Amino acid sequence: MAEVTIRELTKSYGGMQVIHGLDLDIPDGAFVVLVGPSGCGKSTLLRMIAGLEEISGGDIRIGERRVNNLPPSERDIAMVFQNYALYPHKTVAANMGFALKMRGMDKAVIAEKVGRAAEILGLTPYLDRYPRALSGGQRQRVAMGRAIVRDPQVFLFDEPLSNLDAKLRVQMRTEIRELHQRLKTTTVYVTHDQIEAMTMADKIVVMQGGRIEQVGAPLELYDRPANTFVAGFIGSPAMNMLPGVVRDGKAVLEDGTALPLPPGAAAGEGAEITYGVRPEHLGVGTSGLAGTVSVVEPTGSETHVVLRVGARDVVGMFRDRVSFRPGDSLTFAPDAEKVHLFDRVSGARLG
């Protein structure tokens, strides 16, 4: 195992810079998830750690070694890709042991390592099968097994669950997390799915436009997002964002609605703010955000209600069964203790 240290890392394609001076510390044994929208640079960063992309500037260290100019084979990492990348003409056992065979390792040692990895992943009954005879989830386990047998210092996962159906993704999330808890190997995992990030990570790195917006534990990012981008990206349904101005100790929205500020709000009189409130922190009240129900979405365990307030949609989430219907008049009352305030110009968190 080893920590990964990144300092002032940049990446450019011609005159276009896509990674802008990143600094990041990935502790030894941690499970770190890089998350962000498509094109934010997360996969490029992962490939630079792996040695599959040249860096334009800065340093990457794995353990004590500076690996900037080392090829992937000498970095002591193992990568699991989105598309499995299995050899169709080789059995599961041969796929898992191929890298060890190329190193010239003894056949008995390879068989022992493959057998142990197959037992961990529940693949023992399938060792003599070919990839075409496996399900998508089983193929992904084979790809993981191929990484495990190498006993690397760092595992790198590049959106490994994207090709699986929703139910299997949930199952594989659990299996990957359990695998990490068992092996304790430093893991860097890329996804665009913030639910994957929240449920799997020790630490989440939120990226946008080749920059890091915030780094922290999942609930830290959820409870105290550093800016409006992180607030809107982490959490499902997304946080409601309402522009307003601070007047007389209230947040006054564009339509004149006055809402309570959170205790100790760090916004002075006249400050232009964005008023953030998560859907689960809205209740039904007599004062607050008054509007007309436009959509009701029951999911079973909860119900999402979309309220048209002026020209904006505000989403509320209710754990209890509700009987609202489109066209109903309703008022959402925010829980002031759970409200987030952001500077409207910079997007930065206030207080």
C-alpha positions in Angstrom: 0.0 0.0 0.0 1.1 3.6 -0.5 -0.1 7.1 -0.4 -0.5 9.1 -3.6 0.7 12.7 -3.5 -0.1 15.2 -6.4 1.5 18.6 -6.5 0.8 21.5 -9.0 -0.3 19.0 -11.6 -1.2 20.3 -15.1 -2.2 18.8 -18.4 -2.5 20.6 -21.7 -3.4 19.5 -25.2 -1.7 21.9 -27.5 -2.6 25.4 -26.3 -5.6 24.1 -24.3 -5.1 23.4 -20.6 -7.5 20.9 -19.1 -6.0 20.2 -15.7 -5.1 23.4 -13.8 -2.4 23.0 -11.1 -4.0 20.4 -8.9 -2.8 19.5 -5.4 -4.2 16.4 -3.8 -3.2 14.0 -1.0 -4.6 10.4 -1.1 -3.8 8.7 2.2 -2.4 5.2 2.4 -5.2 2.7 2.4 -8.0 5.3 1.7 -10.9 4.9 -0.8 -11.0 8.2 -2.7 -13.6 8.9 -5.3 -13.1 11.5 -8.1 -16.5 12.8 -9.1 -17.8 15.5 -11.4 -19.7 16.1 -14.6 -18.5 14.8 -18.0 -15.4 16.7 -19.1 -14.3 17.8 -15.7 -10.9 16.1 -15.9 -11.5 13.2 -13.5 -10.6 10.4 -15.9 -7.7 12.4 -17.3 -6.3 12.8 -13.7 -6.8 9.0 -13.1 -4.9 8.2 -16.4 -2.1 10.6 -15.4 -1.7 8.7 -12.1 -1.7 5.4 -14.1 0.9 6.7 -16.6 -1.5 6.4 -19.5 -1.4 10.2 -20.0 1.8 12.3 -20.0 1.7 15.1 -17.5 2.5 18.7 -18.7 3.7 19.9 -15.3 3.9 19.1 -11.6 4.6 15.9 -9.7 3.0 12.6 -8.9 4.4 10.4 -6.2 3.2 6.9 -5.3 4.7 6.2 -1.9 8.2 7.6 -1.9 8.7 7.4 -5.6 8.3 10.2 -8.1 6.6 8.4 -11.0 6.3 11.3 -13.6 8.4 9.5 -16.2 7.8 5.8 -15.2 5.7 3.6 -17.6 2.5 2.1 -16.2 4.2 -1.3 -15.7 6.7 0.2 -13.2 4.2 2.2 -11.1 2.9 -0.8 -9.1 -0.7 0.1 -9.9 -3.6 -2.0 -11.2 -6.4 -0.4 -13.2 -10.0 -1.6 -13.8 -11.7 -0.2 -16.8 -15.3 0.5 -17.7 -15.3 -2.0 -20.6 -13.7 -4.9 -18.7 -11.0 -5.4 -21.4 -10.9 -9.2 -21.1 -9.3 -11.5 -23.6 -12.3 -13.3 -25.3 -10.2 -16.4 -26.2 -8.8 -17.0 -22.7 -10.6 -18.6 -19.7 -11.4 -16.7 -16.6 -8.3 -18.2 -14.9 -6.1 -17.3 -17.8 -7.4 -13.7 -17.9 -6.8 -13.2 -14.2 -3.3 -14.7 -14.3 -2.1 -13.2 -17.6 -0.1 -10.3 -16.1 1.7 -12.7 -13.7 2.4 -15.1 -16.6 4.0 -12.2 -18.6 6.2 -11.5 -15.6 7.5 -15.1 -15.8 6.0 -16.1 -12.5 5.9 -19.8 -11.6 2.7 -21.6 -12.6 2.0 -22.9 -9.2 2.3 -19.4 -7.7 0.0 -18.0 -10.4 -2.6 -20.7 -9.7 -2.5 -20.0 -6.0 -2.9 -16.2 -6.5 -5.7 -16.7 -9.0 -7.5 -19.2 -6.8 -7.3 -16.8 -3.8 -8.7 -13.9 -5.8 -11.4 -16.1 -7.3 -12.5 -17.2 -3.8 -12.7 -13.5 -2.6 -14.8 -12.6 -5.6 -17.0 -15.7 -5.8 -15.5 -16.7 -9.2 -14.2 -20.2 -8.3 -17.0 -22.0 -10.2 -16.3 -20.0 -13.3 -12.5 -20.3 -13.7 -12.7 -22.6 -16.7 -15.4 -20.5 -18.5 -14.8 -17.9 -21.3 -15.9 -14.2 -21.0 -18.8 -14.8 -23.5 -20.4 -17.2 -21.0 -20.4 -14.7 -18.2 -22.8 -12.0 -17.2 -21.8 -8.3 -17.1 -21.3 -8.4 -13.3 -19.2 -11.6 -13.5 -17.0 -10.1 -16.2 -16.4 -7.0 -14.0 -15.4 -9.3 -11.2 -12.9 -11.0 -13.5 -11.5 -7.6 -14.3 -11.2 -6.9 -10.6 -9.6 -10.3 -10.0 -7.0 -9.6 -12.6 -6.1 -6.4 -10.6 -6.1 -8.2 -7.2 -3.7 -10.9 -8.2 -1.0 -8.3 -9.0 -1.1 -7.2 -5.3 -0.5 -3.5 -6.3 0.2 -0.5 -4.1 -2.8 1.3 -5.7 -6.1 0.3 -7.4 -7.4 2.6 -10.0 -11.1 2.2 -11.1 -12.4 4.2 -14.2 -16.2 4.2 -14.1 -16.3 0.4 -13.7 -20.0 0.1 -13.1 -21.3 2.3 -16.0 -22.2 -0.7 -18.2 -24.2 -2.5 -15.6 -28.0 -2.3 -14.9 -29.2 -0.4 -11.9 -29.7 -3.3 -9.6 -26.3 -4.9 -10.4 -24.6 -1.5 -9.9 -25.9 -1.4 -6.3 -24.7 -4.9 -5.7 -21.3 -4.3 -7.2 -20.9 -1.0 -5.2 -21.2 -3.1 -2.0 -18.8 -5.8 -3.3 -16.1 -3.2 -4.2 -16.4 -1.5 -0.8 -16.2 -4.8 1.0 -13.2 -5.8 -1.1 -11.5 -2.5 -0.1 -12.2 -3.1 3.6 -10.7 -6.6 3.2 -7.6 -5.7 1.2 -7.0 -2.2 2.6 -5.3 -1.2 -0.6 -5.2 2.5 -1.6 -8.0 3.0 -4.1 -8.8 5.9 -6.5 -12.2 5.5 -8.1 -13.7 7.7 -10.9 -17.4 8.1 -11.4 -19.9 10.7 -12.6 -22.6 9.2 -10.3 -22.7 11.2 -7.0 -24.7 8.4 -5.3 -21.7 6.0 -6.0 -19.4 8.6 -4.6 -21.5 9.1 -1.4 -21.9 5.5 -0.7 -18.4 4.2 -1.4 -15.9 6.9 -0.5 -13.8 7.7 2.6 -13.0 10.9 0.8 -14.7 12.6 -2.2 -12.9 14.9 -4.6 -15.4 17.1 -6.5 -14.0 18.4 -9.8 -15.2 20.9 -12.4 -13.3 22.3 -15.4 -10.0 20.7 -14.5 -10.0 22.1 -10.9 -10.8 20.7 -7.5 -13.9 22.4 -6.0 -13.8 20.6 -2.6 -12.3 17.6 -0.9 -13.9 15.9 2.1 -15.8 13.1 3.7 -19.2 12.4 2.0 -21.3 13.9 4.8 -19.0 16.8 5.2 -19.6 17.8 1.5 -23.3 17.1 1.9 -23.7 19.2 5.1 -21.2 22.0 4.3 -20.7 22.4 0.6 -18.0 24.9 -0.2 -19.9 26.6 -3.1 -23.0 26.4 -5.2 -21.4 23.9 -7.6 -20.7 21.3 -4.9 -24.1 22.0 -3.3 -25.9 21.4 -6.5 -23.9 18.3 -7.5 -23.9 16.4 -4.2 -27.4 15.2 -3.2 -30.3 13.8 -5.0 -32.7 15.4 -5.7 -30.4 18.4 -6.0 -30.5 21.3 -3.6 -32.9 24.1 -4.4 -31.1 27.4 -5.3 -33.0 30.6 -5.0 -31.5 34.1 -5.6 -32.3 36.8 -3.1 -31.1 39.7 -1.0 -30.7 40.1 2.7 -33.1 42.6 4.1 -34.2 43.2 7.8 -32.8 39.8 8.9 -34.6 37.9 6.2 -33.7 36.5 2.8 -36.0 38.3 0.3 -36.4 36.5 -3.0 -37.0 38.1 -6.4 -40.8 37.8 -6.0 -40.7 39.4 -2.6 -41.1 36.2 -0.6 -39.3 36.5 2.8 -37.6 33.4 4.1 -35.7 32.8 7.4 -31.9 33.0 7.5 -29.9 30.3 9.2 -28.7 31.0 12.7 -25.5 33.1 12.7 -25.8 33.9 9.0 -22.7 35.6 7.7 -24.4 37.9 5.3 -24.9 41.6 5.9 -27.8 43.9 5.0 -28.2 44.2 1.3 -26.0 41.2 0.5 -26.8 39.4 -2.8 -27.2 35.8 -1.9 -28.2 32.4 -3.2 -30.6 30.7 -0.7 -30.0 26.9 -0.7 -32.3 24.4 0.8 -32.3 20.7 0.2 -35.6 19.0 -0.7 -35.8 17.0 2.5 -35.5 20.2 4.6 -38.7 21.6 3.2 -42.0 21.0 5.1 -45.6 22.0 4.5 -46.4 25.3 6.3 -48.5 28.4 6.2 -45.6 30.8 5.3 -42.7 30.4 3.0 -42.6 29.3 -0.7 -46.2 29.4 -1.9 -47.0 27.9 -5.3 -48.8 25.3 -7.3 -48.0 21.6 -7.4 -46.9 20.7 -10.9 -45.5 17.2 -10.5 -45.8 14.4 -7.9 -43.3 11.5 -8.1 -43.8 8.6 -5.7 -40.8 6.4 -5.4 -42.1 4.1 -2.7 -40.0 5.1 0.3 -40.4 8.8 -0.4 -42.4 11.2 -2.6 -40.9 14.1 -4.6 -43.2 17.1 -5.1 -42.3 19.8 -7.6 -43.8 23.1 -6.7 -44.0 26.0 -9.2 -43.1 29.1 -7.3 -43.4 32.1 -9.7 -41.1 31.2 -12.6 -39.1 28.6 -10.6 -39.5 25.0 -9.7 -38.8 24.0 -6.1 -38.5 20.3 -5.2 -39.7 19.0 -1.8 -39.0 15.4 -0.6 -41.3 13.7 1.9 -40.7 10.4 3.7 -44.3 10.1 4.8 -47.1 9.3 2.3 -48.7 12.5 0.9 -51.8 13.0 -1.1 -50.8 16.1 -3.1 -52.0 16.3 -6.7 -50.9 18.5 -9.6 -52.8 21.8 -9.4 -53.0 21.9 -5.6 -51.9 25.1 -3.9 -49.2 24.5 -1.4 -46.6 26.3 0.8 -43.1 24.9 1.5 -41.6 26.1 4.7 -37.8 25.7 4.9 -36.1 24.4 8.1 -33.9 27.5 8.9 -31.4 25.3 10.8 -30.6 23.5 7.6 -30.5 26.4 5.2 -27.3 27.2 3.2 -26.3 30.7 2.1 -23.9 31.4 -0.8 -22.5 34.6 -2.3 -24.5 35.1 -5.5 -21.5 36.4 -7.5 -18.7 34.0 -6.5 -20.9 31.1 -5.4 -18.8 30.7 -2.3 -20.4 29.5 1.0 -21.2 32.3 3.5 -20.4 31.3 7.1 
